[in-house]
C-alpha cells in the first residue's frame, strides 16, 4: 500500500473509533480493533512511533480487560 492509502485508512479508523466510543464505551473489542488498526497505520507511515505504541498499549489493555 502507498502512504496515502495508510493516511486514508487512518482517517476511517479514527471515525470508526469515535462511533464505537460513543455507542459502546471504551471496553469493547471493536474499540480495541480500531486502536490496533491505527497502530498498524502509524507503523506503516513511520511518522509517529510514539502514537503507534500508545494505541498498541490501549488495544492490548482493552483486550486483556475483556478476557
Secondary structure as UniProt FT lines:
FT   HELIX           3..24
FT   HELIX           29..45
FT   HELIX           49..65
//
